[in-house]
């Protein structure tokens, strides 16, 4: 940090609470800090685009919990180290029901108060309003003081912006019998399942997230020569994508996986400290979170030198075959798990053909006694996508994995094959090769739409992509 977090005291006398980083303010500062400021206008912006959608979501929540007081906190800062915090991000359910996203204020609380006549709820958003410049909070609190973090919004402005009644956070009081998000299972489950089907606004935001992510992948491909020349090239990949995510969005929706060579076989490799070596593949799993907090989740596996070797191409095209089979299986009315099962049939058939299984493909696919092929693809093929990269995670199994695909659902299709560097069950030429292809899919009444189809997918397309945007050695 470039500045010291100064005193929280409002006198020139040394406080017993001071540390070597908290010094008392001189009296001259205290006598003048509250004067000489221009008036700040009270802005009342029109409701933002998503306000009608969030209002409808709140009606659904109210109807599901008649007579109950509901409390949904936005959350607060999380400590990174000592007096340094991670960037604040509001709870996804809070954002879904308020429309307050990257600009939300920590420690805000959305409250549903049941009406006495039983006709629903009065909904209030409690937040810390901007501080008057005559108060010590304005200059003395490095966490919330506007002198440190910039202007905070006024209550009336937030009410107009979001279409929700507002009140100061000091007026909020928890009550006995409150249903609190993340503490009450029923409330947590309901607001998670409420996000299973996306409305028009959410779909548009997910399309935007995919578009920005595609630009991030283009940036990486264009910068491959510099990435290869960087000793920790995986970090360079991460940095290139981060630049796009911050310039065109809010940031990444999750830690970028930039896994080159044998690192691609580690499913959640985020250390990203390896070299990017010509002749290897690099698996890049990355997604931009836009300002609305909706995120993409896309994976592409690239030949670093621009050309797949014969064995790399065979493995890559097998993964693409599995992805295409999963996409073909996804239809309205089909069980969500059928998408995974379709991909697994391809994976089992191909690894059996290559002689990697001790049983037949049919035996490997047996639900009770099989699974031998899962050694090379241990993860699932699909998950819901939205405000969370693994969206709707608190939904019931019968609504999620065993649920039925419906128009408005957005989910990933992401099969893979991973042959770890020390896996003696595969021929040596397979070892250290990891491939995953992941796309973001919208279910419509007419069938699935691949939102990320514009990002090259086939081996030939990938090679042409690299040849057209980068010259590698």
Secondary structure, 3 states (H helix, E strand, C coil): CCCCCCCCCCCCCCCCCCCCCCCCCCHHHHHHCCCCCCCCCCCCCCCCCCHHHHHHHHHHHHHHCCCCCEEEECCCCCEEECCEECCCCCCHHHHHHHCCCCCCCCCCEEEEEECCCCCCEEEEEEECCCCCCCCHHHHHCCCCCHHHHCCCCCHHHHHHHHCCEEEEHHHCCCCCCCEECCCCHHHHHHHHHCCCCCCHHHHHHHHHHHHHHHHHHHHHHHCHHHHHHCCCHHHHHHHHHHHHHHHHCCEECCCCEEEEHHHHHCCCCCCCCCCCCCCCEEEEEECEECCCCCECCEEEEEECCCCCCHHHHHHHHHHHHHHHHHHHHCCCCCECHHHHHHHHHHHHHHHHHCCCCCCCHHHHCCCCCCCHHHHHCCCCCCCECCCCCCCCCCCCCCCCCCCECCCCCEEEECCEEEECCCCCCCCHHHCCEEEECEEEEEEECCEEEECCCCCCCCHHHHHHHHHHHCCCC
